Amino acid sequence: MTTTRDKMIAGAADLMSRRGVNATSMRDVVHYTATPRGSISHHFPEGKRQLITEAVTFAGKAVSIPLEKAMSERGVIGGLRAFAASWRRRLEATGFEAGCPVLAVAVDRYVGEASDKDDETAQQQLLDLADGVFADWRRIMHAALLREGLAADRAERLATLVVASIEGTVALCRASRSADALDQVQEELETVLSAALARTTR
């Protein structure tokens, strides 16, 4: 059962993916999720910073859990295809309006509500959180590559390449209102990964 709190966190993540961090206010989240205004102070006593923090954590897990499952069950290439497909579905389902809320935190400087204090500290905390989410996605990819025989340093570089490529391509797709770039990048990543994995079997 989805609670009011969960609904607000998911709604905040969705709004951030469409508008960015600063254009997502507590009032916007309440309106978007049709939740009582009193829910803000009840569920998020620390205000916008707390809500955004929890939304980023939610968004990170929404990717990492299925990504880890796909990599475990389908291997590196199958997992990559599932990763790209999940972004394609989200882009197309939202008319290319929604991107990645974690990336939004990385590129959009945090400005809190009028009652907030010390936006600089909040900014650093959110950047650290986003960095941790990206690191988790790279860790999942890295572990999958290790399982298929790649050396640790090569696996680390390729894991970074995959995550950075897909994240950047999501932005390209939003700008072009087309998934063509995602298809192209997926194909090239498959070529690179397949070549790297083939060397491990020689």
C-alpha positions as CSV (number, residue, x, y, z in Angstrom):
1,M,0.0,0.0,0.0
2,T,1.4,3.4,-1.0
3,T,1.5,5.9,1.9
4,T,1.1,9.6,1.6
5,R,4.8,10.0,2.4
6,D,5.8,7.5,-0.4
7,K,3.4,9.3,-2.8
8,M,5.1,12.6,-2.1
9,I,8.6,11.2,-2.5
10,A,7.7,9.6,-5.8
11,G,6.0,12.8,-6.9
12,A,8.9,14.9,-6.0
13,A,11.3,12.6,-8.0
14,D,9.0,12.8,-11.0
15,L,8.7,16.6,-10.9
16,M,12.5,16.9,-10.5
17,S,13.0,14.8,-13.6
18,R,10.8,17.1,-15.6
19,R,11.5,20.6,-14.1
20,G,14.8,20.3,-12.2
21,V,15.4,20.8,-8.5
22,N,14.8,24.5,-8.1
23,A,11.6,24.5,-10.0
24,T,10.2,21.8,-7.7
25,S,8.7,23.4,-4.6
26,M,7.0,21.8,-1.7
27,R,3.7,23.4,-2.8
28,D,4.2,22.0,-6.3
29,V,4.6,18.5,-4.8
30,V,1.5,18.8,-2.7
31,H,-0.5,19.9,-5.7
32,Y,1.0,17.3,-8.1
33,T,0.4,14.4,-5.7
34,A,-3.0,15.7,-4.4
35,T,-1.9,15.3,-0.8
36,P,-2.8,17.5,2.2
37,R,-0.6,20.5,2.7
38,G,-0.2,19.5,6.3
39,S,1.7,16.4,5.1
40,I,4.8,18.5,4.4
41,S,5.6,19.4,8.0
42,H,4.3,16.0,9.3
43,H,6.4,13.8,6.9
44,F,9.3,16.2,6.1
45,P,10.0,18.3,9.2
46,E,13.3,19.4,7.6
47,G,11.5,20.8,4.6
48,K,12.5,20.7,1.0
49,R,16.0,19.5,1.6
50,Q,14.7,16.4,3.3
51,L,12.1,15.7,0.5
52,I,14.6,16.2,-2.3
53,T,17.1,13.9,-0.5
54,E,14.6,11.2,-0.1
55,A,13.4,11.6,-3.7
56,V,17.0,11.2,-5.0
57,T,17.4,8.0,-2.9
58,F,14.1,6.7,-4.2
59,A,15.0,7.5,-7.8
60,G,18.4,5.8,-7.3
61,K,16.8,2.6,-6.1
62,A,14.2,2.7,-8.8
63,V,17.1,2.2,-11.2
64,S,19.6,0.1,-9.2
65,I,17.2,-2.6,-8.1
66,P,16.0,-3.6,-11.6
67,L,19.5,-3.0,-13.0
68,E,21.1,-5.4,-10.6
69,K,18.4,-8.0,-11.3
70,A,18.8,-7.6,-15.1
71,M,22.6,-7.8,-14.9
72,S,22.4,-10.9,-12.7
73,E,19.8,-12.7,-14.8
74,R,20.7,-11.6,-18.3
75,G,24.4,-10.8,-18.1
76,V,26.2,-7.7,-19.2
77,I,24.7,-7.3,-22.7
78,G,21.2,-8.3,-21.7
79,G,21.5,-6.0,-18.7
80,L,22.6,-3.1,-20.8
81,R,19.6,-3.6,-23.1
82,A,17.2,-3.7,-20.2
83,F,18.9,-0.5,-18.8
84,A,18.4,1.3,-22.1
85,A,14.9,0.0,-22.6
86,S,13.8,1.3,-19.2
87,W,14.9,4.8,-20.1
88,R,13.3,4.5,-23.5
89,R,10.0,3.5,-21.8
90,R,10.2,6.5,-19.4
91,L,11.1,9.0,-22.1
92,E,8.3,7.8,-24.4
93,A,5.7,7.5,-21.7
94,T,6.2,11.1,-20.6
95,G,6.4,12.5,-24.1
96,F,10.2,13.1,-23.6
97,E,9.5,15.5,-20.7
98,A,11.0,13.4,-18.0
99,G,14.7,12.7,-17.6
100,C,16.8,11.6,-14.6
101,P,16.1,13.3,-11.2
102,V,19.5,12.3,-10.0
103,L,21.1,14.1,-12.9
104,A,18.9,17.1,-12.2
105,V,20.5,17.3,-8.7
106,A,24.0,17.1,-10.3
107,V,23.4,20.0,-12.7
108,D,20.9,22.2,-10.9
109,R,22.1,24.3,-8.0
110,Y,19.9,23.8,-4.9
111,V,17.9,26.8,-3.7
112,G,15.7,26.0,-0.7
113,E,12.4,27.3,0.4
114,A,12.2,30.8,2.0
115,S,12.4,29.3,5.5
116,D,15.5,27.1,4.7
117,K,19.0,28.0,5.9
118,D,22.4,27.2,4.6
119,D,21.7,26.3,1.0
120,E,25.5,25.7,0.4
121,T,25.6,22.9,2.9
122,A,22.4,21.4,1.3
123,Q,24.0,21.7,-2.1
124,Q,27.1,19.7,-1.1
125,Q,25.0,17.1,0.6
126,L,22.8,16.6,-2.4
127,L,25.8,16.4,-4.7
128,D,27.4,13.8,-2.5
129,L,24.1,11.9,-2.6
130,A,23.9,12.0,-6.4
131,D,27.5,10.9,-6.6
132,G,26.7,8.0,-4.4
133,V,23.8,7.0,-6.6
134,F,25.9,7.1,-9.8
135,A,28.6,5.2,-8.0
136,D,26.0,2.5,-7.1
137,W,25.0,2.1,-10.7
138,R,28.6,1.9,-11.8
139,R,29.2,-0.7,-9.0
140,I,26.4,-2.9,-10.4
141,M,27.8,-2.7,-13.9
142,H,31.4,-3.2,-12.6
143,A,30.3,-6.4,-10.7
144,A,28.6,-7.8,-13.8
145,L,31.7,-7.2,-16.0
146,L,33.9,-8.9,-13.4
147,R,31.6,-11.9,-13.3
148,E,32.2,-12.2,-17.1
149,G,35.9,-12.2,-16.7
150,L,37.1,-8.6,-17.2
151,A,40.0,-7.2,-15.2
152,A,39.0,-4.9,-12.5
153,D,40.4,-1.7,-13.9
154,R,39.0,-2.3,-17.4
155,A,35.6,-3.2,-15.8
156,E,35.7,0.1,-13.8
157,R,36.3,2.2,-16.9
158,L,33.6,0.5,-18.9
159,A,31.1,0.7,-16.1
160,T,31.7,4.5,-16.0
161,L,31.4,4.7,-19.8
162,V,28.0,2.9,-19.7
163,V,26.5,5.0,-17.0
164,A,27.8,8.3,-18.3
165,S,26.7,7.4,-21.9
166,I,23.2,6.5,-21.0
167,E,22.7,9.5,-18.7
168,G,24.0,11.9,-21.3
169,T,21.9,10.3,-24.0
170,V,18.7,10.7,-22.0
171,A,19.3,14.5,-22.1
172,L,19.9,14.3,-25.9
173,C,16.6,12.4,-26.3
174,R,14.7,15.0,-24.3
175,A,16.1,17.8,-26.4
176,S,15.4,16.0,-29.7
177,R,12.1,14.5,-28.6
178,S,13.3,11.2,-30.1
179,A,14.9,8.0,-28.8
180,D,17.2,7.7,-31.9
181,A,20.3,8.8,-29.9
182,L,19.5,6.2,-27.3
183,D,19.4,3.5,-29.9
184,Q,22.7,4.6,-31.4
185,V,24.5,4.8,-28.1
186,Q,23.1,1.4,-27.0
187,E,24.4,-0.2,-30.2
188,E,27.9,1.3,-29.8
189,L,28.0,0.3,-26.2
190,E,27.1,-3.2,-27.1
191,T,29.9,-3.3,-29.7
192,V,32.5,-2.0,-27.1
193,L,31.3,-4.4,-24.4
194,S,31.1,-7.4,-26.7
195,A,34.6,-6.8,-27.9
196,A,36.0,-6.4,-24.4
197,L,34.2,-9.6,-23.2
198,A,35.3,-11.6,-26.3
199,R,39.0,-11.0,-25.3
200,T,38.4,-12.7,-22.0
201,T,37.5,-16.0,-23.7
202,R,40.7,-16.1,-25.9
